[in-house]
Amino acid sequence: MNESGEDGRAPVFTHIENDRAQMVDISAKTEVAREAVASGRIYLRAETLRAIREGTTVKGNVLATARVAATLAVKETPRIIPMCHPIPLAGVTIDFEEGDGCLEATARVKSFGRTGVEMEALTGVSVALLTVWDMVKSAEKDENGQYPVTRIDAIRVLEKKKGG
């Protein structure tokens, strides 16, 4: 659809031509500095958060592993998202902050190119949170093997910059 989606014009589907999905042609766009920041949360039991903080989880360093997994995922975004352009990445940072019953992951992705890096930032955050879940799932399961507390939510783009 058109970028703003609110200008009153009929929607323009940029990824469909002749009823076929396609990658958008960005060859006429100017190369500029681009940046996107995305975040999301994983809610965990208090004991699990303490184990992560103290470095006593069964599978090892949760945040280091999640940081590496997220960085790899950012680099592989065009292989995962079909119409995503492969772009040169200038920088990737993955940070974690403990909140009220949760960990918040933030991914900042920088590039110099013709298209934004929102999908890369969202992919990084998603994989960071999934990796945390994988690393602590044995501690999160209840007696029936279910996850009554564990959930991932609020994955969103916080900011995107173009130029400057």
C-alpha positions in Angstrom: 0.0 0.0 0.0 1.1 3.6 -0.3 3.5 4.6 2.5 1.3 6.9 4.5 -1.9 4.8 4.0 -3.9 7.9 5.1 -3.8 10.3 2.2 -7.2 9.4 0.7 -5.7 7.8 -2.4 -6.5 4.3 -3.5 -3.9 1.9 -2.0 -0.9 1.0 -4.1 0.4 -2.5 -3.5 4.1 -2.2 -4.0 4.9 -5.9 -3.6 2.3 -7.2 -6.1 2.3 -6.9 -9.9 0.1 -9.0 -12.2 -1.1 -10.9 -9.1 2.4 -12.0 -8.2 4.4 -11.0 -5.2 7.6 -9.2 -6.0 10.5 -7.4 -4.4 10.1 -3.6 -4.7 12.6 -1.9 -7.1 14.7 0.4 -5.0 17.3 1.1 -7.7 16.2 4.8 -8.2 16.4 5.5 -4.4 19.3 7.5 -3.0 21.7 5.8 -0.6 21.5 7.4 2.8 22.2 6.5 6.4 19.4 4.5 7.9 18.7 3.3 11.4 15.8 1.4 13.1 15.2 0.6 16.8 12.8 -2.2 17.8 11.9 -3.7 21.1 9.9 -6.4 22.7 9.4 -8.1 26.0 9.5 -11.6 27.4 7.6 -12.2 30.7 9.2 -14.8 33.0 8.9 -16.2 36.5 10.8 -14.1 39.2 13.1 -17.1 39.9 14.0 -17.3 36.2 14.8 -13.6 36.0 17.0 -14.0 39.1 18.8 -16.9 37.6 19.5 -14.9 34.4 20.7 -11.9 36.4 22.9 -14.1 38.6 24.2 -16.2 35.7 23.0 -19.5 37.2 20.7 -20.8 34.4 21.1 -24.4 33.3 22.0 -23.7 29.7 24.6 -21.0 30.4 24.7 -17.2 29.7 21.2 -16.4 28.4 21.8 -12.8 27.4 25.1 -13.5 25.6 23.5 -16.3 23.7 20.4 -14.3 22.8 22.6 -11.3 21.7 24.6 -13.6 19.3 21.4 -15.2 18.0 19.8 -11.8 17.4 22.8 -10.5 15.6 22.9 -13.5 13.3 19.2 -13.2 12.7 19.5 -9.5 11.7 22.2 -10.6 9.1 19.9 -13.3 7.8 16.7 -11.2 7.5 16.5 -11.3 3.7 16.7 -15.1 3.8 13.8 -15.3 6.2 11.5 -12.5 4.9 10.8 -13.2 1.2 10.6 -9.6 -0.1 13.3 -8.1 2.1 16.3 -6.7 0.3 19.8 -7.8 1.2 21.4 -4.7 2.5 24.8 -3.7 3.8 24.7 -3.5 7.6 26.8 -0.9 9.4 26.0 -1.9 12.9 23.9 -4.0 15.2 23.4 -3.7 18.9 21.2 -5.8 21.1 20.5 -4.7 24.6 18.5 -6.1 27.5 16.9 -4.4 30.5 15.0 -6.1 33.3 11.5 -4.7 33.9 8.6 -5.6 36.1 8.5 -9.4 35.6 10.1 -9.3 32.2 13.2 -8.7 30.1 13.0 -6.1 27.4 15.2 -6.6 24.4 16.1 -3.7 22.1 17.7 -4.0 18.7 19.4 -1.1 17.0 20.3 -1.6 13.3 22.3 0.8 11.1 22.9 0.8 7.4 23.9 3.0 4.5 21.6 2.2 1.6 18.4 2.5 -0.3 15.9 0.9 2.0 15.2 0.9 5.7 16.2 -1.6 8.4 13.0 -2.0 10.3 12.6 -5.6 9.4 16.1 -6.3 10.5 15.5 -4.7 13.9 12.2 -6.5 14.3 13.8 -9.8 13.3 16.7 -9.3 15.8 14.3 -8.5 18.7 12.1 -11.5 17.9 15.0 -13.9 17.8 16.5 -12.5 20.9 13.3 -13.1 22.8 12.8 -16.6 21.3 16.4 -17.5 22.3 15.8 -16.3 25.9 12.7 -18.6 25.9 14.6 -21.5 24.6 17.4 -21.0 27.1 15.1 -20.9 30.1 12.1 -23.1 29.1 12.9 -25.9 31.5 12.7 -23.4 34.4 9.5 -21.9 33.0 7.4 -25.0 32.6 4.8 -25.9 35.3 4.1 -29.5 36.5 2.0 -30.1 33.4 4.7 -28.9 31.0 2.9 -25.7 30.2 4.1 -22.1 30.3 1.6 -20.2 32.5 3.8 -17.1 33.0 6.0 -17.0 29.9 4.9 -14.9 27.0 6.4 -12.6 24.4 4.7 -9.3 23.6 5.0 -5.7 22.6 7.3 -6.3 19.7 7.4 -3.0 17.8 9.5 -0.4 16.0 10.4 2.4 18.4 12.1 4.6 15.9 13.4 4.8 12.4 15.7 7.4 10.9 16.6 8.2 7.3 19.5 10.5 6.5 21.4 12.7 8.8 
